[in-house]
Amino acid sequence: MERSKLKRLARAKRKRRIRKKFNQYAQRPRLCVFRSSRHIYAQIIDDEKGETLVQASTLARELRSSLKSGGNIEAAEKVGELIARKALEKGIKEIFFDRSGFLYHGRVKSLAQAARQNGLKF
């Protein structure tokens, strides 16, 4: 099997393992993160209602002009700050962090830390 397919399968396996834990935290919305090579996306989802409460990404108007690239740690920190600010405006303080199978390292880690520093509790 080629390397890229193995990486996708490993991520899918990690994602399933993480999602099993959501039943314990059903009363809290989850912060779901997706990263591509060029951008990073974050959204806070209420799984009981099945709706997105807040979203932010490197494609947001607030961030697009101030970023050179959407695929670096600096951009991830800005997205973390933006999602935390929007969540607090909506009254969301406690969340469950869903890294979607991505390793807690690099851009995913910096987004999570920025969200924590700006008031969200994981």
A tleap script that builds the chain and sets N, CA, C and O, in Angstrom:
source leaprc.protein.ff14SB
mol = sequence {
  NMET GLU ARG SER LYS LEU LYS ARG LEU ALA
  ARG ALA LYS ARG LYS ARG ARG ILE ARG LYS
  LYS PHE ASN GLN TYR ALA GLN ARG PRO ARG
  LEU CYS VAL PHE ARG SER SER ARG HIE ILE
  TYR ALA GLN ILE ILE ASP ASP GLU LYS GLY
  GLU THR LEU VAL GLN ALA SER THR LEU ALA
  ARG GLU LEU ARG SER SER LEU LYS SER GLY
  GLY ASN ILE GLU ALA ALA GLU LYS VAL GLY
  GLU LEU ILE ALA ARG LYS ALA LEU GLU LYS
  GLY ILE LYS GLU ILE PHE PHE ASP ARG SER
  GLY PHE LEU TYR HIE GLY ARG VAL LYS SER
  LEU ALA GLN ALA ALA ARG GLN ASN GLY LEU
  LYS CPHE
}
set mol.1.N position { 0.836 -1.166 0.000 }
set mol.1.CA position { 0.000 0.000 0.000 }
set mol.1.C position { 0.887 1.237 0.000 }
set mol.1.O position { 1.941 1.259 0.636 }
set mol.2.N position { 0.452 2.263 -0.717 }
set mol.2.CA position { 1.306 3.453 -0.760 }
set mol.2.C position { 1.193 4.266 0.525 }
set mol.2.O position { 0.212 4.168 1.262 }
set mol.3.N position { 2.202 5.057 0.766 }
set mol.3.CA position { 2.352 5.778 2.025 }
set mol.3.C position { 1.184 6.719 2.327 }
set mol.3.O position { 0.729 6.781 3.469 }
set mol.4.N position { 0.694 7.448 1.330 }
set mol.4.CA position { -0.379 8.407 1.577 }
set mol.4.C position { -1.662 7.698 2.005 }
set mol.4.O position { -2.406 8.213 2.840 }
set mol.5.N position { -1.922 6.530 1.443 }
set mol.5.CA position { -3.114 5.787 1.830 }
set mol.5.C position { -2.985 5.262 3.257 }
set mol.5.O position { -3.961 5.262 4.008 }
set mol.6.N position { -1.799 4.818 3.631 }
set mol.6.CA position { -1.571 4.354 4.997 }
set mol.6.C position { -1.767 5.484 6.004 }
set mol.6.O position { -2.323 5.269 7.081 }
set mol.7.N position { -1.313 6.684 5.656 }
set mol.7.CA position { -1.472 7.832 6.547 }
set mol.7.C position { -2.952 8.178 6.727 }
set mol.7.O position { -3.392 8.481 7.836 }
set mol.8.N position { -3.719 8.130 5.629 }
set mol.8.CA position { -5.154 8.406 5.710 }
set mol.8.C position { -5.865 7.379 6.574 }
set mol.8.O position { -6.735 7.729 7.371 }
set mol.9.N position { -5.499 6.108 6.419 }
set mol.9.CA position { -6.119 5.051 7.212 }
set mol.9.C position { -5.779 5.197 8.697 }
set mol.9.O position { -6.638 4.989 9.554 }
set mol.10.N position { -4.547 5.550 8.997 }
set mol.10.CA position { -4.140 5.745 10.388 }
set mol.10.C position { -4.899 6.914 11.008 }
set mol.10.O position { -5.308 6.838 12.166 }
set mol.11.N position { -5.093 7.996 10.250 }
set mol.11.CA position { -5.848 9.143 10.756 }
set mol.11.C position { -7.299 8.752 10.997 }
set mol.11.O position { -7.881 9.145 12.007 }
set mol.12.N position { -7.891 7.988 10.091 }
set mol.12.CA position { -9.276 7.552 10.251 }
set mol.12.C position { -9.437 6.683 11.497 }
set mol.12.O position { -10.445 6.777 12.198 }
set mol.13.N position { -8.452 5.848 11.768 }
set mol.13.CA position { -8.483 4.992 12.948 }
set mol.13.C position { -8.412 5.836 14.225 }
set mol.13.O position { -9.152 5.590 15.177 }
set mol.14.N position { -7.524 6.827 14.239 }
set mol.14.CA position { -7.421 7.725 15.399 }
set mol.14.C position { -8.710 8.509 15.579 }
set mol.14.O position { -9.157 8.715 16.708 }
set mol.15.N position { -9.310 8.947 14.485 }
set mol.15.CA position { -10.548 9.727 14.540 }
set mol.15.C position { -11.675 8.909 15.170 }
set mol.15.O position { -12.420 9.421 16.006 }
set mol.16.N position { -11.803 7.645 14.772 }
set mol.16.CA position { -12.833 6.769 15.361 }
set mol.16.C position { -12.596 6.575 16.858 }
set mol.16.O position { -13.540 6.579 17.647 }
set mol.17.N position { -11.347 6.408 17.238 }
set mol.17.CA position { -11.010 6.201 18.646 }
set mol.17.C position { -11.366 7.437 19.478 }
set mol.17.O position { -11.866 7.314 20.596 }
set mol.18.N position { -11.109 8.612 18.934 }
set mol.18.CA position { -11.423 9.856 19.635 }
set mol.18.C position { -12.932 10.053 19.727 }
set mol.18.O position { -13.438 10.471 20.768 }
set mol.19.N position { -13.649 9.757 18.656 }
set mol.19.CA position { -15.091 9.968 18.615 }
set mol.19.C position { -15.853 9.084 19.596 }
set mol.19.O position { -16.965 9.428 19.997 }
set mol.20.N position { -15.277 7.956 19.986 }
set mol.20.CA position { -15.928 7.082 20.960 }
set mol.20.C position { -16.143 7.801 22.290 }
set mol.20.O position { -17.103 7.513 23.004 }
set mol.21.N position { -15.263 8.726 22.619 }
set mol.21.CA position { -15.307 9.413 23.903 }
set mol.21.C position { -16.354 10.517 23.959 }
set mol.21.O position { -16.634 11.035 25.040 }
set mol.22.N position { -16.938 10.888 22.831 }
set mol.22.CA position { -17.881 12.003 22.805 }
set mol.22.C position { -19.137 11.749 23.612 }
set mol.22.O position { -19.741 12.705 24.099 }
set mol.23.N position { -19.555 10.517 23.776 }
set mol.23.CA position { -20.758 10.228 24.535 }
set mol.23.C position { -20.635 10.681 25.982 }
set mol.23.O position { -21.632 11.047 26.605 }
set mol.24.N position { -19.423 10.658 26.519 }
set mol.24.CA position { -19.200 11.094 27.887 }
set mol.24.C position { -19.379 12.603 28.022 }
set mol.24.O position { -19.749 13.101 29.085 }
set mol.25.N position { -19.114 13.316 26.944 }
set mol.25.CA position { -19.113 14.781 26.998 }
set mol.25.C position { -20.253 15.374 26.169 }
set mol.25.O position { -20.112 16.473 25.631 }
set mol.26.N position { -21.357 14.679 26.059 }
set mol.26.CA position { -22.442 15.110 25.172 }
set mol.26.C position { -23.034 16.455 25.595 }
set mol.26.O position { -23.579 17.173 24.756 }
set mol.27.N position { -22.938 16.806 26.870 }
set mol.27.CA position { -23.513 18.073 27.314 }
set mol.27.C position { -22.686 19.272 26.849 }
set mol.27.O position { -23.171 20.403 26.882 }
set mol.28.N position { -21.452 19.044 26.420 }
set mol.28.CA position { -20.589 20.128 25.958 }
set mol.28.C position { -20.484 20.104 24.439 }
set mol.28.O position { -20.446 19.027 23.843 }
set mol.29.N position { -20.438 21.267 23.803 }
set mol.29.CA position { -20.177 21.277 22.363 }
set mol.29.C position { -18.722 20.904 22.095 }
set mol.29.O position { -17.889 20.957 23.000 }
set mol.30.N position { -18.418 20.530 20.864 }
set mol.30.CA position { -17.045 20.135 20.554 }
set mol.30.C position { -16.422 21.095 19.557 }
set mol.30.O position { -17.075 21.587 18.637 }
set mol.31.N position { -15.153 21.341 19.768 }
set mol.31.CA position { -14.354 22.156 18.855 }
set mol.31.C position { -13.683 21.193 17.899 }
set mol.31.O position { -12.769 20.462 18.280 }
set mol.32.N position { -14.135 21.194 16.656 }
set mol.32.CA position { -13.638 20.276 15.641 }
set mol.32.C position { -12.630 21.016 14.754 }
set mol.32.O position { -12.911 22.112 14.270 }
set mol.33.N position { -11.476 20.422 14.550 }
set mol.33.CA position { -10.404 21.048 13.778 }
set mol.33.C position { -10.125 20.217 12.531 }
set mol.33.O position { -10.058 18.989 12.583 }
set mol.34.N position { -9.963 20.917 11.412 }
set mol.34.CA position { -9.523 20.263 10.186 }
set mol.34.C position { -8.387 21.095 9.616 }
set mol.34.O position { -8.461 22.323 9.579 }
set mol.35.N position { -7.341 20.421 9.176 }
set mol.35.CA position { -6.239 21.158 8.558 }
set mol.35.C position { -5.942 20.560 7.192 }
set mol.35.O position { -5.934 19.343 7.008 }
set mol.36.N position { -5.704 21.437 6.262 }
set mol.36.CA position { -5.231 21.018 4.949 }
set mol.36.C position { -3.828 21.583 4.801 }
set mol.36.O position { -3.307 22.195 5.734 }
set mol.37.N position { -3.226 21.391 3.671 }
set mol.37.CA position { -1.870 21.900 3.499 }
set mol.37.C position { -1.850 23.427 3.404 }
set mol.37.O position { -0.832 24.052 3.703 }
set mol.38.N position { -2.968 24.033 2.989 }
set mol.38.CA position { -2.991 25.486 2.783 }
set mol.38.C position { -3.790 26.262 3.817 }
set mol.38.O position { -3.583 27.466 3.965 }
set mol.39.N position { -4.699 25.607 4.538 }
set mol.39.CA position { -5.579 26.308 5.473 }
set mol.39.C position { -5.849 25.461 6.698 }
set mol.39.O position { -5.538 24.271 6.733 }
set mol.40.N position { -6.445 26.106 7.723 }
set mol.40.CA position { -6.897 25.395 8.910 }
set mol.40.C position { -8.286 25.911 9.250 }
set mol.40.O position { -8.558 27.108 9.158 }
set mol.41.N position { -9.154 25.001 9.642 }
set mol.41.CA position { -10.551 25.311 9.897 }
set mol.41.C position { -10.913 24.830 11.293 }
set mol.41.O position { -10.426 23.793 11.742 }
set mol.42.N position { -11.769 25.583 11.984 }
set mol.42.CA position { -12.240 25.191 13.305 }
set mol.42.C position { -13.714 25.542 13.406 }
set mol.42.O position { -14.143 26.604 12.955 }
set mol.43.N position { -14.478 24.647 13.997 }
set mol.43.CA position { -15.887 24.939 14.226 }
set mol.43.C position { -16.331 24.311 15.537 }
set mol.43.O position { -15.848 23.249 15.930 }
set mol.44.N position { -17.258 24.983 16.205 }
set mol.44.CA position { -17.827 24.469 17.428 }
set mol.44.C position { -19.205 23.935 17.085 }
set mol.44.O position { -20.056 24.654 16.562 }
set mol.45.N position { -19.411 22.643 17.394 }
set mol.45.CA position { -20.602 21.936 16.963 }
set mol.45.C position { -21.383 21.445 18.178 }
set mol.45.O position { -20.804 20.919 19.128 }
set mol.46.N position { -22.701 21.621 18.138 }
set mol.46.CA position { -23.592 21.037 19.131 }
set mol.46.C position { -24.115 19.738 18.535 }
set mol.46.O position { -24.949 19.759 17.630 }
set mol.47.N position { -23.630 18.610 19.039 }
set mol.47.CA position { -23.985 17.315 18.472 }
set mol.47.C position { -25.418 16.903 18.768 }
set mol.47.O position { -26.005 16.139 18.002 }
set mol.48.N position { -25.997 17.394 19.869 }
set mol.48.CA position { -27.380 17.045 20.190 }
set mol.48.C position { -28.343 17.631 19.158 }
set mol.48.O position { -29.284 16.964 18.727 }
set mol.49.N position { -28.102 18.877 18.770 }
set mol.49.CA position { -28.960 19.537 17.778 }
set mol.49.C position { -28.466 19.311 16.358 }
set mol.49.O position { -29.219 19.463 15.397 }
set mol.50.N position { -27.201 18.948 16.235 }
set mol.50.CA position { -26.629 18.726 14.915 }
set mol.50.C position { -26.384 20.002 14.149 }
set mol.50.O position { -26.594 20.056 12.938 }
set mol.51.N position { -25.937 21.037 14.850 }
set mol.51.CA position { -25.692 22.307 14.177 }
set mol.51.C position { -24.364 22.924 14.592 }
set mol.51.O position { -23.856 22.687 15.687 }
set mol.52.N position { -23.823 23.718 13.685 }
set mol.52.CA position { -22.591 24.439 13.940 }
set mol.52.C position { -22.931 25.742 14.637 }
set mol.52.O position { -23.737 26.525 14.134 }
set mol.53.N position { -22.327 25.980 15.783 }
set mol.53.CA position { -22.599 27.185 16.557 }
set mol.53.C position { -21.684 28.338 16.155 }
set mol.53.O position { -22.130 29.476 16.008 }
set mol.54.N position { -20.405 28.029 15.979 }
set mol.54.CA position { -19.399 29.042 15.657 }
set mol.54.C position { -18.375 28.412 14.729 }
set mol.54.O position { -18.053 27.232 14.864 }
set mol.55.N position { -17.862 29.196 13.786 }
set mol.55.CA position { -16.804 28.676 12.918 }
set mol.55.C position { -15.787 29.775 12.628 }
set mol.55.O position { -16.102 30.965 12.651 }
set mol.56.N position { -14.562 29.339 12.356 }
set mol.56.CA position { -13.487 30.260 11.988 }
set mol.56.C position { -12.485 29.490 11.142 }
set mol.56.O position { -12.312 28.283 11.312 }
set mol.57.N position { -11.840 30.182 10.248 }
set mol.57.CA position { -10.812 29.550 9.427 }
set mol.57.C position { -9.863 30.621 8.914 }
set mol.57.O position { -10.074 31.815 9.129 }
set mol.58.N position { -8.831 30.181 8.242 }
set mol.58.CA position { -7.892 31.128 7.656 }
set mol.58.C position { -8.507 31.826 6.448 }
set mol.58.O position { -7.927 32.775 5.920 }
set mol.59.N position { -9.656 31.373 6.013 }
set mol.59.CA position { -10.358 32.017 4.907 }
set mol.59.C position { -11.316 33.117 5.373 }
set mol.59.O position { -11.929 33.791 4.545 }
set mol.60.N position { -11.453 33.304 6.689 }
set mol.60.CA position { -12.354 34.309 7.240 }
set mol.60.C position { -11.888 35.711 6.845 }
set mol.60.O position { -10.692 35.975 6.725 }
set mol.61.N position { -12.842 36.583 6.650 }
set mol.61.CA position { -12.517 37.962 6.252 }
set mol.61.C position { -11.617 38.651 7.260 }
set mol.61.O position { -10.727 39.417 6.891 }
set mol.62.N position { -11.855 38.371 8.548 }
set mol.62.CA position { -11.081 39.022 9.608 }
set mol.62.C position { -9.599 38.665 9.542 }
set mol.62.O position { -8.747 39.448 9.963 }
set mol.63.N position { -9.295 37.480 9.011 }
set mol.63.CA position { -7.916 36.993 9.026 }
set mol.63.C position { -7.229 37.022 7.672 }
set mol.63.O position { -6.008 37.159 7.600 }
set mol.64.N position { -7.985 36.897 6.617 }
set mol.64.CA position { -7.400 36.697 5.283 }
set mol.64.C position { -6.361 37.761 4.920 }
set mol.64.O position { -5.297 37.437 4.392 }
set mol.65.N position { -6.666 39.015 5.198 }
set mol.65.CA position { -5.747 40.087 4.796 }
set mol.65.C position { -4.494 40.155 5.670 }
set mol.65.O position { -3.453 40.629 5.215 }
set mol.66.N position { -4.580 39.687 6.921 }
set mol.66.CA position { -3.440 39.818 7.834 }
set mol.66.C position { -2.482 38.627 7.778 }
set mol.66.O position { -1.435 38.659 8.425 }
set mol.67.N position { -2.811 37.590 7.030 }
set mol.67.CA position { -1.969 36.395 6.980 }
set mol.67.C position { -1.245 36.282 5.652 }
set mol.67.O position { -1.822 36.530 4.594 }
set mol.68.N position { 0.022 35.906 5.715 }
set mol.68.CA position { 0.768 35.618 4.486 }
set mol.68.C position { 0.385 34.258 3.945 }
set mol.68.O position { 0.201 34.078 2.741 }
set mol.69.N position { 0.268 33.296 4.860 }
set mol.69.CA position { -0.066 31.924 4.488 }
set mol.69.C position { -1.075 31.387 5.489 }
set mol.69.O position { -1.028 31.734 6.669 }
set mol.70.N position { -1.975 30.553 5.030 }
set mol.70.CA position { -2.959 29.958 5.918 }
set mol.70.C position { -2.517 28.623 6.468 }
set mol.70.O position { -3.223 28.038 7.290 }
set mol.71.N position { -1.376 28.125 6.046 }
set mol.71.CA position { -0.943 26.796 6.436 }
set mol.71.C position { 0.246 26.783 7.360 }
set mol.71.O position { 1.102 25.905 7.249 }
set mol.72.N position { 0.324 27.743 8.281 }
set mol.72.CA position { 1.450 27.738 9.214 }
set mol.72.C position { 0.961 27.921 10.658 }
set mol.72.O position { -0.229 28.126 10.894 }
set mol.73.N position { 1.868 27.847 11.597 }
set mol.73.CA position { 1.517 27.912 13.016 }
set mol.73.C position { 0.946 29.278 13.385 }
set mol.73.O position { 0.014 29.361 14.185 }
set mol.74.N position { 1.485 30.330 12.822 }
set mol.74.CA position { 0.978 31.680 13.098 }
set mol.74.C position { -0.497 31.794 12.717 }
set mol.74.O position { -1.289 32.365 13.467 }
set mol.75.N position { -0.863 31.265 11.576 }
set mol.75.CA position { -2.256 31.305 11.119 }
set mol.75.C position { -3.146 30.481 12.047 }
set mol.75.O position { -4.268 30.888 12.351 }
set mol.76.N position { -2.657 29.333 12.495 }
set mol.76.CA position { -3.436 28.489 13.397 }
set mol.76.C position { -3.694 29.199 14.723 }
set mol.76.O position { -4.781 29.074 15.287 }
set mol.77.N position { -2.711 29.939 15.226 }
set mol.77.CA position { -2.896 30.691 16.467 }
set mol.77.C position { -3.969 31.754 16.294 }
set mol.77.O position { -4.798 31.950 17.183 }
set mol.78.N position { -3.961 32.437 15.163 }
set mol.78.CA position { -4.972 33.476 14.910 }
set mol.78.C position { -6.369 32.864 14.821 }
set mol.78.O position { -7.334 33.452 15.309 }
set mol.79.N position { -6.481 31.696 14.206 }
set mol.79.CA position { -7.778 31.019 14.115 }
set mol.79.C position { -8.239 30.603 15.508 }
set mol.79.O position { -9.424 30.716 15.823 }
set mol.80.N position { -7.324 30.124 16.342 }
set mol.80.CA position { -7.658 29.768 17.717 }
set mol.80.C position { -8.164 30.962 18.510 }
set mol.80.O position { -9.131 30.846 19.262 }
set mol.81.N position { -7.516 32.107 18.346 }
set mol.81.CA position { -7.961 33.328 19.022 }
set mol.81.C position { -9.345 33.743 18.535 }
set mol.81.O position { -10.201 34.115 19.337 }
set mol.82.N position { -9.565 33.682 17.228 }
set mol.82.CA position { -10.840 34.093 16.645 }
set mol.82.C position { -11.976 33.175 17.090 }
set mol.82.O position { -13.054 33.657 17.437 }
set mol.83.N position { -11.754 31.867 17.085 }
set mol.83.CA position { -12.816 30.932 17.481 }
set mol.83.C position { -13.143 31.103 18.961 }
set mol.83.O position { -14.307 30.989 19.347 }
set mol.84.N position { -12.146 31.374 19.793 }
set mol.84.CA position { -12.390 31.583 21.222 }
set mol.84.C position { -13.198 32.864 21.436 }
set mol.84.O position { -14.138 32.880 22.231 }
set mol.85.N position { -12.839 33.923 20.736 }
set mol.85.CA position { -13.562 35.188 20.874 }
set mol.85.C position { -15.026 35.031 20.459 }
set mol.85.O position { -15.927 35.502 21.152 }
set mol.86.N position { -15.256 34.364 19.321 }
set mol.86.CA position { -16.627 34.161 18.846 }
set mol.86.C position { -17.423 33.269 19.791 }
set mol.86.O position { -18.611 33.503 20.014 }
set mol.87.N position { -16.776 32.251 20.345 }
set mol.87.CA position { -17.460 31.336 21.261 }
set mol.87.C position { -17.865 32.057 22.539 }
set mol.87.O position { -18.983 31.884 23.023 }
set mol.88.N position { -16.965 32.862 23.084 }
set mol.88.CA position { -17.282 33.588 24.308 }
set mol.88.C position { -18.399 34.599 24.083 }
set mol.88.O position { -19.199 34.839 24.987 }
set mol.89.N position { -18.467 35.194 22.895 }
set mol.89.CA position { -19.564 36.107 22.571 }
set mol.89.C position { -20.907 35.377 22.573 }
set mol.89.O position { -21.932 35.962 22.925 }
set mol.90.N position { -20.905 34.109 22.183 }
set mol.90.CA position { -22.130 33.298 22.169 }
set mol.90.C position { -22.399 32.635 23.513 }
set mol.90.O position { -23.416 31.960 23.674 }
set mol.91.N position { -21.504 32.816 24.481 }
set mol.91.CA position { -21.706 32.247 25.806 }
set mol.91.C position { -21.183 30.836 25.970 }
set mol.91.O position { -21.549 30.151 26.925 }
set mol.92.N position { -20.343 30.390 25.066 }
set mol.92.CA position { -19.759 29.048 25.144 }
set mol.92.C position { -18.409 29.164 25.845 }
set mol.92.O position { -17.513 29.869 25.380 }
set mol.93.N position { -18.277 28.462 26.970 }
set mol.93.CA position { -17.028 28.542 27.724 }
set mol.93.C position { -16.309 27.196 27.804 }
set mol.93.O position { -15.079 27.147 27.764 }
set mol.94.N position { -17.070 26.104 27.917 }
set mol.94.CA position { -16.476 24.771 28.041 }
set mol.94.C position { -16.780 23.971 26.783 }
set mol.94.O position { -17.913 23.945 26.302 }
set mol.95.N position { -15.746 23.319 26.260 }
set mol.95.CA position { -15.895 22.534 25.041 }
set mol.95.C position { -15.122 21.233 25.170 }
set mol.95.O position { -14.334 21.046 26.098 }
set mol.96.N position { -15.361 20.348 24.230 }
set mol.96.CA position { -14.572 19.133 24.080 }
set mol.96.C position { -13.751 19.302 22.815 }
set mol.96.O position { -14.300 19.650 21.770 }
set mol.97.N position { -12.447 19.063 22.886 }
set mol.97.CA position { -11.558 19.290 21.737 }
set mol.97.C position { -11.494 18.042 20.868 }
set mol.97.O position { -11.073 16.980 21.325 }
set mol.98.N position { -11.911 18.176 19.623 }
set mol.98.CA position { -11.885 17.087 18.647 }
set mol.98.C position { -10.826 17.424 17.612 }
set mol.98.O position { -11.024 18.311 16.782 }
set mol.99.N position { -9.708 16.721 17.658 }
set mol.99.CA position { -8.624 17.003 16.724 }
set mol.99.C position { -8.773 16.245 15.422 }
set mol.99.O position { -7.903 16.329 14.555 }
set mol.100.N position { -9.871 15.498 15.267 }
set mol.100.CA position { -10.220 14.790 14.026 }
set mol.100.C position { -9.144 13.824 13.548 }
set mol.100.O position { -8.946 13.646 12.346 }
set mol.101.N position { -8.462 13.214 14.482 }
set mol.101.CA position { -7.451 12.236 14.109 }
set mol.101.C position { -6.090 12.814 13.802 }
set mol.101.O position { -5.134 12.065 13.599 }
set mol.102.N position { -5.979 14.134 13.764 }
set mol.102.CA position { -4.671 14.745 13.539 }
set mol.102.C position { -3.871 14.649 14.826 }
set mol.102.O position { -4.441 14.699 15.916 }
set mol.103.N position { -2.565 14.514 14.713 }
set mol.103.CA position { -1.717 14.454 15.885 }
set mol.103.C position { -1.729 15.797 16.602 }
set mol.103.O position { -1.778 16.845 15.960 }
set mol.104.N position { -1.686 15.768 17.929 }
set mol.104.CA position { -1.670 16.999 18.723 }
set mol.104.C position { -0.253 17.557 18.690 }
set mol.104.O position { 0.543 17.360 19.609 }
set mol.105.N position { 0.031 18.259 17.599 }
set mol.105.CA position { 1.379 18.718 17.341 }
set mol.105.C position { 1.291 19.824 16.305 }
set mol.105.O position { 0.393 19.810 15.463 }
set mol.106.N position { 2.195 20.766 16.351 }
set mol.106.CA position { 2.260 21.779 15.304 }
set mol.106.C position { 1.050 22.690 15.274 }
set mol.106.O position { 0.710 23.318 16.276 }
set mol.107.N position { 0.394 22.761 14.107 }
set mol.107.CA position { -0.721 23.691 13.910 }
set mol.107.C position { -1.929 23.363 14.791 }
set mol.107.O position { -2.580 24.270 15.310 }
set mol.108.N position { -2.229 22.093 14.958 }
set mol.108.CA position { -3.370 21.698 15.785 }
set mol.108.C position { -3.120 22.097 17.239 }
set mol.108.O position { -4.016 22.607 17.911 }
set mol.109.N position { -1.920 21.865 17.710 }
set mol.109.CA position { -1.556 22.219 19.087 }
set mol.109.C position { -1.586 23.726 19.297 }
set mol.109.O position { -2.075 24.189 20.327 }
set mol.110.N position { -1.076 24.500 18.347 }
set mol.110.CA position { -1.049 25.954 18.515 }
set mol.110.C position { -2.459 26.534 18.477 }
set mol.110.O position { -2.740 27.500 19.187 }
set mol.111.N position { -3.354 25.966 17.663 }
set mol.111.CA position { -4.749 26.414 17.646 }
set mol.111.C position { -5.396 26.151 19.003 }
set mol.111.O position { -6.086 27.018 19.540 }
set mol.112.N position { -5.179 24.968 19.555 }
set mol.112.CA position { -5.766 24.613 20.849 }
set mol.112.C position { -5.225 25.508 21.971 }
set mol.112.O position { -5.987 25.974 22.818 }
set mol.113.N position { -3.935 25.740 21.973 }
set mol.113.CA position { -3.349 26.580 23.014 }
set mol.113.C position { -3.845 28.019 22.923 }
set mol.113.O position { -4.095 28.653 23.948 }
set mol.114.N position { -3.987 28.538 21.712 }
set mol.114.CA position { -4.485 29.900 21.539 }
set mol.114.C position { -5.934 30.000 22.010 }
set mol.114.O position { -6.320 30.999 22.618 }
set mol.115.N position { -6.729 28.983 21.738 }
set mol.115.CA position { -8.124 28.990 22.193 }
set mol.115.C position { -8.183 28.941 23.713 }
set mol.115.O position { -9.011 29.617 24.323 }
set mol.116.N position { -7.312 28.145 24.331 }
set mol.116.CA position { -7.269 28.070 25.800 }
set mol.116.C position { -6.860 29.408 26.411 }
set mol.116.O position { -7.464 29.865 27.381 }
set mol.117.N position { -5.831 30.031 25.838 }
set mol.117.CA position { -5.331 31.298 26.368 }
set mol.117.C position { -6.356 32.408 26.244 }
set mol.117.O position { -6.306 33.386 26.990 }
set mol.118.N position { -7.283 32.268 25.309 }
set mol.118.CA position { -8.293 33.302 25.106 }
set mol.118.C position { -9.619 32.965 25.767 }
set mol.118.O position { -10.638 33.573 25.439 }
set mol.119.N position { -9.631 32.004 26.698 }
set mol.119.CA position { -10.795 31.821 27.553 }
set mol.119.C position { -11.582 30.534 27.420 }
set mol.119.O position { -12.470 30.300 28.240 }
set mol.120.N position { -11.316 29.684 26.440 }
set mol.120.CA position { -12.057 28.434 26.327 }
set mol.120.C position { -11.449 27.390 27.274 }
set mol.120.O position { -10.234 27.335 27.462 }
set mol.121.N position { -12.317 26.572 27.861 }
set mol.121.CA position { -11.860 25.505 28.759 }
set mol.121.C position { -12.125 24.170 28.099 }
set mol.121.O position { -13.242 23.894 27.663 }
set mol.122.N position { -11.094 23.340 28.026 }
set mol.122.CA position { -11.214 22.028 27.419 }
set mol.122.C position { -11.403 20.998 28.509 }
set mol.122.O position { -11.527 19.808 28.219 }
savepdb mol mol.pdb
quit
